[in-house]
């Protein structure tokens, strides 16, 4: 670990590891199921504005794939899904990069899938029974569009997952304490059909009239629970991107000059002798 950088303590069973490119965050609950990580500002993406393919090379290497097998998409703050099925040669990394989407699901262990964030919620999911994985990018627009639920539904519909078998990790993103939003944001959630109780949990009154502090961590967790995940299978790092300028990237803090952190995951074929597999039989 870097001697010059004091790393904050994450919650939810997350831990820091030292990768060749710099510190990275992993979820201990996901480790037995899928190779994965959340990068930090020390990585090339953390200072690359805009990022190039070469800046993603470190992420690909950390997941032990070449750049051609690192699947990314054009993130547009929506809820569209890209599916990477094992053996489906039609879905290549270069093709996916031209696709507008914010969710990728995969059961192809030859591919790693990745997103980039700079305040939005990065969500990684792994299926303890089938080995399938998902990743999602969800800012307030994505959360209003029910991205966590859409990702769970896509795993079930496309890859045969069951919500009770899913493990989710919510990585570094902006905290409610640093994320004030206006009435238009709250109105979007109301128009999306969320209950008054949910909205009251996610929005607390801000310092200015008609402004609220928005809790994206709680919104993502609640949506995953509503989609059928066990509460004990949802893990939140509770690391605020806006509060750690030396470690994490934040658009709210740094504006156009903000770099990006990546969240990446790679499906792993489940062992026929694994505890998860025996439970599923």
C-alpha positions as CSV (number, residue, x, y, z in Angstrom):
1,X,0.0,0.0,0.0
2,X,1.2,3.5,-0.7
3,X,3.2,5.0,2.1
4,X,2.2,8.6,1.2
5,X,-1.6,8.0,1.1
6,X,-3.7,7.2,4.1
7,X,-6.6,5.0,2.9
8,X,-10.0,5.5,4.5
9,X,-11.6,2.5,6.0
10,X,-14.5,1.1,3.9
11,X,-17.5,-0.6,5.4
12,X,-19.5,-3.6,4.3
13,X,-16.7,-6.1,4.1
14,X,-14.6,-4.2,1.5
15,X,-10.8,-4.1,1.6
16,X,-7.9,-2.3,-0.1
17,X,-5.5,-4.2,-2.2
18,X,-2.4,-3.0,-4.0
19,X,-2.4,-3.5,-7.7
20,X,0.5,-2.6,-10.0
21,X,-1.4,0.6,-11.1
22,X,-2.2,1.7,-7.5
23,X,-4.7,1.0,-4.7
24,X,-7.9,-0.8,-5.6
25,X,-11.0,-1.7,-3.6
26,X,-12.5,-5.2,-3.6
27,X,-15.5,-6.8,-1.9
28,X,-14.6,-9.8,0.2
29,X,-18.1,-11.2,-0.4
30,X,-17.5,-11.1,-4.2
31,X,-14.0,-12.5,-4.1
32,X,-14.9,-16.2,-4.1
33,X,-17.3,-15.7,-7.0
34,X,-15.7,-13.3,-9.5
35,X,-12.5,-11.3,-10.2
36,X,-13.3,-7.7,-9.7
37,X,-12.1,-4.3,-8.5
38,X,-12.9,-0.6,-8.1
39,X,-9.9,1.6,-9.1
40,X,-8.7,4.8,-7.6
41,X,-7.3,8.1,-8.8
42,X,-3.8,6.7,-9.0
43,X,-4.7,4.7,-12.0
44,X,-4.3,6.2,-15.5
45,X,-8.1,6.8,-15.7
46,X,-7.9,8.9,-12.6
47,X,-6.1,11.8,-14.4
48,X,-7.0,11.1,-18.1
49,X,-9.5,13.7,-19.4
50,X,-10.8,12.3,-21.7
51,X,-9.7,8.7,-21.3
52,X,-8.3,6.7,-24.2
53,X,-8.2,3.0,-24.8
54,X,-4.6,3.0,-23.6
55,X,-5.8,4.3,-20.2
56,X,-8.0,1.3,-19.9
57,X,-5.1,-1.1,-20.4
58,X,-4.4,-1.2,-16.7
59,X,-7.9,-2.2,-15.9
60,X,-7.8,-5.0,-18.5
61,X,-4.5,-6.3,-17.1
62,X,-5.8,-6.3,-13.6
63,X,-8.7,-8.6,-14.7
64,X,-6.2,-10.7,-16.7
65,X,-7.7,-10.0,-20.1
66,X,-6.4,-8.1,-23.1
67,X,-8.0,-4.8,-24.1
68,X,-10.0,-6.5,-26.8
69,X,-11.8,-8.6,-24.1
70,X,-12.6,-5.7,-21.8
71,X,-16.3,-4.8,-22.6
72,X,-17.4,-1.2,-22.1
73,X,-20.3,0.8,-23.3
74,X,-21.2,4.4,-24.0
75,X,-22.8,5.4,-20.7
76,X,-25.8,7.7,-21.1
77,X,-27.5,7.7,-17.6
78,X,-30.2,5.3,-18.7
79,X,-31.2,1.7,-18.0
80,X,-30.4,-0.1,-21.3
81,X,-28.6,-3.5,-21.1
82,X,-25.9,-5.2,-23.1
83,X,-25.8,-9.0,-22.8
84,X,-22.5,-11.0,-23.2
85,X,-23.4,-14.7,-23.4
86,X,-20.7,-17.3,-23.2
87,X,-19.8,-18.4,-26.8
88,X,-21.6,-15.6,-28.5
89,X,-19.0,-14.1,-30.8
90,X,-21.4,-11.4,-32.0
91,X,-20.8,-9.4,-28.8
92,X,-17.3,-8.0,-28.9
93,X,-15.6,-5.3,-26.9
94,X,-15.3,-2.9,-29.8
95,X,-19.0,-3.3,-30.7
96,X,-20.1,-2.8,-27.2
97,X,-18.2,0.5,-26.9
98,X,-20.4,1.9,-29.6
99,X,-23.6,0.9,-27.7
100,X,-25.4,3.3,-25.5
101,X,-26.1,1.5,-22.2
102,X,-25.4,1.6,-18.5
103,X,-25.8,-2.1,-17.6
104,X,-23.8,-5.1,-18.8
105,X,-24.6,-8.7,-17.8
106,X,-22.3,-11.6,-18.7
107,X,-21.6,-15.3,-18.2
108,X,-18.6,-15.3,-20.5
109,X,-15.4,-15.9,-18.5
110,X,-13.3,-14.8,-21.4
111,X,-14.5,-11.2,-21.0
112,X,-14.3,-8.6,-18.3
113,X,-17.0,-5.9,-18.2
114,X,-16.4,-2.4,-16.9
115,X,-17.9,1.0,-16.3
116,X,-16.5,4.4,-15.3
117,X,-17.8,6.8,-12.6
118,X,-17.0,10.1,-11.0
119,X,-19.7,10.3,-8.3
120,X,-22.4,7.9,-9.7
121,X,-23.0,4.6,-8.0
122,X,-20.9,1.7,-9.5
123,X,-22.7,-1.6,-8.9
124,X,-21.2,-5.0,-9.3
125,X,-23.3,-8.2,-8.9
126,X,-22.3,-11.9,-9.0
127,X,-24.4,-15.0,-9.1
128,X,-23.2,-17.6,-6.5
129,X,-25.0,-20.4,-8.3
130,X,-24.3,-19.8,-12.0
131,X,-21.2,-17.6,-12.0
132,X,-22.9,-14.9,-14.1
133,X,-22.1,-11.3,-13.3
134,X,-23.5,-7.8,-13.9
135,X,-22.2,-4.3,-13.6
136,X,-24.2,-1.0,-13.6
137,X,-23.6,2.7,-13.6
138,X,-26.3,4.7,-11.8
139,X,-26.4,8.4,-11.0
140,X,-29.6,9.9,-9.8
141,X,-31.1,9.5,-13.3
142,X,-30.2,5.9,-13.4
143,X,-31.5,5.3,-9.9
144,X,-34.8,7.1,-10.9
145,X,-34.9,4.7,-13.9
146,X,-34.5,1.7,-11.5
147,X,-31.1,0.6,-12.8
148,X,-30.4,-1.8,-9.9
149,X,-33.8,-3.6,-10.4
150,X,-33.2,-3.7,-14.2
151,X,-29.8,-5.3,-13.7
152,X,-31.3,-8.0,-11.5
153,X,-34.1,-8.6,-14.0
154,X,-31.7,-8.8,-16.9
155,X,-29.6,-11.5,-15.0
156,X,-32.8,-13.5,-14.5
157,X,-34.2,-13.1,-17.9
158,X,-31.0,-13.4,-20.0
159,X,-28.8,-15.7,-17.9
160,X,-31.1,-17.7,-15.6
161,X,-30.2,-16.1,-12.3
162,X,-32.3,-16.1,-9.2
163,X,-32.3,-13.0,-7.0
164,X,-31.7,-15.1,-3.8
165,X,-28.3,-16.2,-5.2
166,X,-27.0,-12.8,-6.1
167,X,-24.3,-10.9,-4.2
168,X,-24.1,-7.1,-4.8
169,X,-21.3,-4.6,-4.1
170,X,-21.9,-0.9,-4.2
171,X,-18.6,0.9,-4.7
172,X,-17.4,4.4,-4.0
173,X,-19.8,7.2,-5.0
174,X,-20.9,10.5,-3.7
175,X,-22.5,10.5,-0.2
176,X,-25.7,12.3,0.8
177,X,-23.7,14.7,2.9
178,X,-22.0,16.0,-0.3
179,X,-24.8,15.7,-2.8
180,X,-27.5,18.4,-2.8
181,X,-30.1,18.2,-5.5
182,X,-33.0,20.3,-6.6
183,X,-36.8,19.8,-6.8
184,X,-36.5,18.4,-10.3
185,X,-34.6,15.4,-9.1
186,X,-37.1,14.5,-6.4
187,X,-39.9,15.0,-8.9
188,X,-38.3,12.5,-11.2
189,X,-38.4,9.8,-8.5
190,X,-42.0,10.7,-7.8
191,X,-42.9,10.4,-11.5
192,X,-41.1,7.0,-11.6
193,X,-43.6,5.6,-9.1
194,X,-41.5,5.2,-6.0
195,X,-43.4,5.2,-2.8
196,X,-43.5,8.2,-0.5
197,X,-41.7,6.2,2.2
198,X,-38.9,5.4,-0.2
199,X,-38.5,9.0,-1.3
200,X,-38.5,10.2,2.3
201,X,-35.7,7.8,3.1
202,X,-33.6,8.9,0.1
203,X,-34.1,12.7,0.3
204,X,-33.5,14.8,3.4
205,X,-34.1,18.5,3.5
206,X,-31.0,20.5,2.5
207,X,-29.8,23.9,3.6
208,X,-31.7,25.8,0.9
209,X,-35.5,25.8,0.2
210,X,-36.6,23.2,-2.4
211,X,-33.2,21.4,-2.1
212,X,-32.5,17.9,-0.7
213,X,-29.5,15.8,0.1
214,X,-29.9,12.6,-2.0
215,X,-28.7,9.3,-0.6
216,X,-27.8,7.2,-3.6
217,X,-26.3,4.4,-1.4
218,X,-29.7,3.9,0.3
219,X,-31.6,4.1,-2.9
220,X,-29.5,1.5,-4.6
221,X,-29.7,-0.8,-1.6
222,X,-33.5,-0.5,-1.2
223,X,-34.0,-1.1,-4.9
224,X,-31.8,-4.3,-4.8
225,X,-33.8,-5.5,-1.8
226,X,-37.1,-4.8,-3.6
227,X,-35.7,-6.9,-6.5
228,X,-35.4,-9.9,-4.2
229,X,-31.8,-9.8,-3.0
230,X,-31.2,-10.8,0.6
231,X,-30.2,-7.8,2.7
232,X,-27.2,-9.7,4.0
233,X,-26.0,-10.1,0.3
234,X,-25.9,-6.3,-0.3
235,X,-22.6,-4.7,0.6
236,X,-22.0,-0.9,0.6
237,X,-18.5,0.5,0.7
238,X,-19.7,3.9,2.1
239,X,-16.8,5.7,0.6
240,X,-17.6,9.2,-0.6
241,X,-15.9,10.2,-3.9
242,X,-16.3,13.9,-3.1
243,X,-14.6,13.6,0.3
244,X,-11.3,12.0,-0.7
245,X,-9.6,14.2,-3.3
246,X,-6.3,12.4,-3.2
247,X,-7.9,9.0,-3.7
248,X,-11.2,9.2,-5.6
249,X,-12.5,11.1,-8.6
250,X,-15.5,13.4,-8.2
251,X,-17.3,15.4,-10.9
252,X,-19.2,17.4,-8.3
253,X,-15.9,18.4,-6.7
254,X,-13.7,18.9,-9.7
255,X,-16.0,19.6,-12.6
256,X,-14.8,19.0,-16.2
257,X,-11.2,18.2,-15.0
258,X,-12.4,15.2,-13.0
259,X,-10.8,11.9,-13.9
260,X,-12.7,8.6,-13.6
261,X,-12.6,5.5,-11.5
262,X,-13.5,2.2,-13.0
263,X,-15.5,-0.7,-11.7
264,X,-14.8,-4.0,-13.4
265,X,-15.8,-7.7,-13.0
266,X,-15.2,-11.0,-14.8
267,X,-17.4,-14.0,-14.7
268,X,-15.8,-17.2,-13.3
269,X,-17.0,-20.7,-14.1
270,X,-18.5,-22.0,-10.8
271,X,-16.9,-25.2,-9.5
272,X,-19.2,-28.2,-9.4
273,X,-18.0,-28.8,-5.8
274,X,-18.6,-25.3,-4.6
275,X,-20.9,-24.7,-1.5
276,X,-23.1,-22.5,-3.7
277,X,-23.6,-25.2,-6.3
278,X,-24.4,-27.8,-3.7
279,X,-27.1,-25.5,-2.1
280,X,-28.7,-25.0,-5.5
281,X,-29.2,-28.7,-6.2
